[in-house]
Amino acid sequence: MDRLRNWAWWAIAGGILLSPVFAFLLAVVVEILIGVLVQCGASALLILAAGVMSGRLLFRKHRTRGRAGNLLGDQA
């Protein structure tokens, strides 16, 4: 079971190749959201908050749980 299946390799390759496309589409969606808020006459603070939250979602670091081997005996 230490070898990846064929579909897993294709999923990894597809994700790597399509990630710029997904990033571009996400940027277009954010731009549309800000445009809709501007057209509706929303306040500048709401538009700024929407932009900041969108950027935070795009550039946040994904936190993963550390391995249990790094903990001391009484912390596990």
CORFENBEL-V176526 format. One line per field, one symbol per residue. psi: psi as a letter, one per 40 degrees, with the letter a starting at -180 (. if undefined). A space follows every 50 residues. Layout:
psi: ???
//
This chain:
psi: eeiiiddddddddddddedddddddddddddddddddddefiiddddddd ddddddddeihhhihiieeeiidee.
//
